[in-house]
Amino acid sequence: MKRLCSIILCLIISFTSIYAQNKNEVTTNERKAIIEKIADSLEFYYVNYDIGKQIGHQLKTNEKRGLYNDIKNPDTLAYKLTEVLRSVNGDLHLSVSHNPKKTGSSGNNNNLDDHKQALAFNYGVPEVKILDGNIGYMKIISFSNWNFFEKSKSVMTSSMKFLENSDAIIFDVRDNRGGVPNLVAFLCSYLFNEEPVHLAQYYHRYRNDGYGLYTYKYILGKRLTKVPVYILVNDKSASAAEEFAYFLKHQNRALIIGETTMGAGYGVMSHRLNDRFVVYISSEEDINPITKSNFEGVGVVPNIETKKDSTFNTAKILAKKAAKDYRVEKFKKLQTLIDAYSKINEDSNLSEIMSIVKQCQSEGLIGRTDINSLGYDYLKSKPIISEALFQLNTKLYPISSNVHDSYGDGLKAVNKLEEALSAYKKAVEIGELIGSTNLSIYLANIKAVKELIEKEETSND
């Protein structure tokens, strides 16, 4: 009896397994439907209409010839279709994926598994450190995706804050398969001044429009516009990682070291074909404003080509020498600024003072408190200079309640009472947000300037 039960149990398990396997197999109707959808999507969305149509025609021809008839496994079918998609022009962004929808999922990637993976690699930046010779090093394994864009921006902001006193920086994007171009632009922003730099122009054929990608005008932290930069690449650096190297190479802002990259230059969109297949189609072409071209199919050729095992050491040797030279020039400049700042007096003209103060602040020689103190030094003797210094401080430190309050003092000193009232109100607004202990002072200043305004209005009547 026991033996009979065992046989029955084995048969049930066997039949269940066969049923599950058959259920997972790709049917003829499903295969034909997804090939038809892929061909239509290529014709409509692909960056080049003729090539998209050609690839779609090849897929349909293969289907008619029965080349896929024996393929039942969904992963195998996805692999074979991807081979055809890439066979015409070698576009590495073109692919088909067996990616079943999770039960209850909306179809996006913003799920727990993605969060776990993103956290495990610190949202794309797993390593930031200072090497010998005061060389900053940042390892970037991904430029994230839109689901984690703000998290990744925050990590990069903190990373650049950590590296801001480096005398040279090495960015390592070897094995980085890409991500969001806007995050590339954000990171590039730390290497240029405030004036936005045009990095690329993107074009979508299917909707006949485009947009420009620029560096950010506003970032948190110090801009490292003169610090020597090195970018490490290899034959697995792709897409957004290639953009990072390509942008900075042709802006003459970085030296690229390593191997020629993959050459995956187009922007990609995903299109769900059914509940378990997704096709990825290159729908966005970018043109560099300097080269009037891109790296699609050819990759980014490094300034200095190296073998895999010597890339890092080559960069470190070059960065160490560049850092030493940069330090010498930096200290010369700092000494000049220190001398100029120490000579500021009542006979100095306004533009000269502003220029020296801005440069000293950008180099980290002085800060918010120093500028405020200098402003109060001039408050009685030269209130116009005082007003200008306080105003400059609000631009340099816009989320400080104290500098807005001081700006109010400067405006009041030159009898710009309505503007002073606005500055004091701004101090209160920010003070309430950050929990400032000086709120009572700011409110008292508002009351005092209101009384002056009323008094002035009464006297005018």
KEGUBA-833529 format. One record per residue (C-alpha): chain; y, x, z. Coordinates in steps of 0.5 Angstrom, whole numbers, plus 500, padded with zeros to 3 digits. Each point is the difference from the previous one (the first is absolute). Layout:
// KEGUBA-833529
 markol  yy  xx  zz
      A   Y   X   Z
...
This chain:
// KEGUBA-833529
 markol  yy  xx  zz
      A 500 500 500
      A 505 506 502
      A 498 503 493
      A 502 494 496
      A 506 499 504
      A 502 507 498
      A 499 499 493
      A 504 494 500
      A 506 503 503
      A 499 506 495
      A 500 495 494
      A 506 497 503
      A 504 506 501
      A 498 502 493
      A 502 494 497
      A 507 500 503
      A 501 507 498
      A 499 498 493
      A 504 494 500
      A 506 504 503
      A 499 505 495
      A 500 495 494
      A 506 497 503
      A 504 506 500
      A 498 502 493
      A 505 499 494
      A 498 494 496
      A 502 500 492
      A 505 495 501
      A 504 504 505
      A 499 506 496
      A 503 497 494
      A 506 496 504
      A 502 507 504
      A 500 504 493
      A 504 494 497
      A 505 500 506
      A 501 508 500
      A 501 500 492
      A 506 494 501
      A 503 504 506
      A 500 507 496
      A 503 496 494
      A 506 497 504
      A 501 505 506
      A 498 507 498
      A 506 505 499
      A 498 501 492
      A 499 493 496
      A 496 504 495
      A 495 504 504
      A 499 494 505
      A 498 496 494
      A 495 506 498
      A 497 500 507
      A 499 493 500
      A 497 500 493
      A 495 505 502
      A 498 497 506
      A 499 493 496
      A 496 504 495
      A 495 503 505
      A 499 494 503
      A 498 497 493
      A 496 506 498
      A 496 498 507
      A 502 507 503
      A 500 496 507
      A 495 496 500
      A 495 503 504
      A 505 502 506
      A 499 495 505
      A 503 504 506
      A 507 499 501
      A 502 507 502
      A 497 503 494
      A 503 495 495
      A 507 502 504
      A 499 507 498
      A 498 499 493
      A 506 496 499
      A 504 505 503
      A 497 505 495
      A 502 496 494
      A 507 499 503
      A 502 507 501
      A 496 502 493
      A 506 499 495
      A 506 504 503
      A 497 502 507
      A 504 496 504
      A 498 501 507
      A 503 494 503
      A 496 495 496
      A 494 498 504
      A 495 494 502
      A 498 500 507
      A 494 496 503
      A 505 497 506
      A 497 494 503
      A 505 495 503
      A 499 500 508
      A 499 493 503
      A 506 497 502
      A 504 506 496
      A 506 498 496
      A 498 506 496
      A 505 505 502
      A 498 507 504
      A 504 499 506
      A 494 499 504
      A 497 503 507
      A 496 506 496
      A 506 502 496
      A 504 500 506
      A 495 504 504
      A 500 505 494
      A 507 501 500
      A 501 501 507
      A 494 505 500
      A 504 504 495
      A 507 499 503
      A 502 496 494
      A 500 505 495
      A 502 506 504
      A 495 503 504
      A 503 507 502
      A 507 502 501
      A 501 507 503
      A 504 507 500
      A 497 506 497
      A 502 507 502
      A 507 502 497
      A 502 493 502
      A 497 497 494
      A 499 492 500
      A 494 497 498
      A 498 493 498
      A 493 498 498
      A 501 493 496
      A 493 497 498
      A 503 493 497
      A 507 497 499
      A 497 494 503
      A 500 493 497
      A 505 494 501
      A 497 497 506
      A 501 506 504
      A 507 503 496
      A 504 499 506
      A 495 503 505
      A 499 506 495
      A 508 501 500
      A 500 500 507
      A 495 506 500
      A 504 504 495
      A 506 499 504
      A 497 503 506
      A 497 505 496
      A 506 502 497
      A 504 500 506
      A 495 505 503
      A 501 504 494
      A 507 500 500
      A 501 507 502
      A 495 503 496
      A 503 506 495
      A 495 498 495
      A 495 494 499
      A 493 500 497
      A 498 493 498
      A 493 499 498
      A 498 495 496
      A 493 503 498
      A 495 494 499
      A 505 495 501
      A 498 494 495
      A 507 497 500
      A 503 494 503
      A 507 496 500
      A 506 504 496
      A 505 497 504
      A 497 504 506
      A 500 506 496
      A 508 499 498
      A 501 499 508
      A 497 507 501
      A 504 503 495
      A 506 497 503
      A 500 505 505
      A 500 506 495
      A 507 498 497
      A 507 498 502
      A 502 492 501
      A 502 499 493
      A 493 497 497
      A 496 504 495
      A 497 496 494
      A 493 502 501
      A 497 496 494
      A 501 493 496
      A 494 495 500
      A 498 496 494
      A 496 493 500
      A 498 499 493
      A 497 493 502
      A 506 497 502
      A 505 505 497
      A 504 502 506
      A 500 506 504
      A 504 504 506
      A 502 506 502
      A 497 504 506
      A 506 504 504
      A 500 504 507
      A 502 496 506
      A 508 500 502
      A 498 499 507
      A 495 504 504
      A 499 501 507
      A 500 508 502
      A 503 506 497
      A 500 501 492
      A 497 507 498
      A 503 501 494
      A 500 508 500
      A 493 501 503
      A 495 503 495
      A 495 495 499
      A 492 502 497
      A 495 494 498
      A 493 502 500
      A 496 496 494
      A 493 500 497
      A 496 496 495
      A 499 494 505
      A 507 499 501
      A 502 494 496
      A 505 494 499
      A 505 500 505
      A 498 507 503
      A 502 502 493
      A 506 497 500
      A 502 503 506
      A 499 507 497
      A 503 498 493
      A 506 497 503
      A 502 506 504
      A 497 506 495
      A 505 497 494
      A 506 499 505
      A 499 508 502
      A 499 498 507
      A 493 502 501
      A 495 505 498
      A 493 497 498
      A 494 505 502
      A 493 498 498
      A 496 497 494
      A 502 495 495
      A 500 493 503
      A 496 494 497
      A 505 497 495
      A 499 493 503
      A 508 498 499
      A 500 493 499
      A 501 495 505
      A 494 495 501
      A 499 493 501
      A 494 496 503
      A 497 494 497
      A 495 496 503
      A 495 498 495
      A 495 495 505
      A 498 500 507
      A 497 507 499
      A 503 504 494
      A 507 503 500
      A 503 504 494
      A 506 505 501
      A 504 501 494
      A 506 504 499
      A 506 496 499
      A 506 504 502
      A 502 506 496
      A 505 505 503
      A 505 505 496
      A 503 506 503
      A 508 500 499
      A 500 508 499
      A 493 501 496
      A 501 493 497
      A 492 500 500
      A 495 499 506
      A 493 504 502
      A 495 494 497
      A 494 504 498
      A 503 507 500
      A 501 500 508
      A 505 504 504
      A 500 508 498
      A 502 504 506
      A 505 505 500
      A 495 505 503
      A 492 499 498
      A 495 502 505
      A 493 499 501
      A 498 495 506
      A 499 505 505
      A 506 504 499
      A 505 494 500
      A 502 500 507
      A 501 507 501
      A 504 501 494
      A 505 495 502
      A 500 503 507
      A 502 507 498
      A 505 497 495
      A 503 495 506
      A 500 506 505
      A 505 504 495
      A 504 494 498
      A 501 498 508
      A 502 507 502
      A 505 500 494
      A 502 493 502
      A 501 502 507
      A 505 505 498
      A 504 496 496
      A 500 494 505
      A 503 505 506
      A 505 502 496
      A 503 493 498
      A 499 498 508
      A 504 506 502
      A 505 498 495
      A 500 493 502
      A 501 502 507
      A 506 504 499
      A 503 495 496
      A 499 494 506
      A 502 505 505
      A 507 501 496
      A 501 492 500
      A 507 499 503
      A 506 495 499
      A 502 504 494
      A 494 498 496
      A 500 495 495
      A 496 494 500
      A 496 501 494
      A 498 507 502
      A 498 498 507
      A 496 494 497
      A 496 505 495
      A 499 505 506
      A 497 495 505
      A 496 497 495
      A 497 506 498
      A 499 502 507
      A 496 494 502
      A 496 500 494
      A 498 507 502
      A 498 498 507
      A 506 504 503
      A 503 494 503
      A 498 493 502
      A 503 493 501
      A 503 502 507
      A 503 506 497
      A 504 496 495
      A 502 495 505
      A 503 505 504
      A 504 503 495
      A 502 493 498
      A 503 499 507
      A 503 507 500
      A 505 498 494
      A 501 492 503
      A 507 502 503
      A 502 505 496
      A 498 498 493
      A 497 493 500
      A 499 500 493
      A 495 506 500
      A 497 497 506
      A 499 493 496
      A 496 504 494
      A 496 504 505
      A 497 493 503
      A 499 497 494
      A 496 506 497
      A 496 499 506
      A 498 493 499
      A 498 502 493
      A 496 505 503
      A 497 496 506
      A 500 493 498
      A 496 497 505
      A 503 504 506
      A 505 494 504
      A 504 506 503
      A 502 503 494
      A 503 493 497
      A 503 499 507
      A 504 507 499
      A 502 498 493
      A 503 494 503
      A 504 504 505
      A 502 504 494
      A 502 494 496
      A 504 498 506
      A 504 506 500
      A 503 499 493
      A 501 493 502
      A 495 497 495
      A 498 495 505
      A 496 495 496
      A 496 505 498
      A 499 503 507
      A 498 493 502
      A 494 500 495
      A 498 507 502
      A 499 498 507
      A 497 494 498
      A 495 504 496
      A 499 505 506
      A 498 493 504
      A 495 498 495
      A 496 507 499
      A 501 500 508
      A 496 494 501
      A 495 502 495
      A 498 506 503
      A 502 498 508
      A 506 505 501
      A 502 501 507
      A 507 500 497
      A 501 493 498
      A 505 498 505
      A 505 506 498
      A 499 497 493
      A 502 493 502
      A 506 503 504
      A 502 503 494
      A 500 494 496
      A 503 496 505
      A 506 505 500
      A 501 501 493
      A 500 492 499
      A 506 500 505
      A 503 505 496
      A 499 496 494
      A 503 494 503
      A 506 503 503
      A 502 503 493
      A 499 493 497
      A 505 497 506
      A 505 506 499
      A 500 498 492
      A 501 493 501
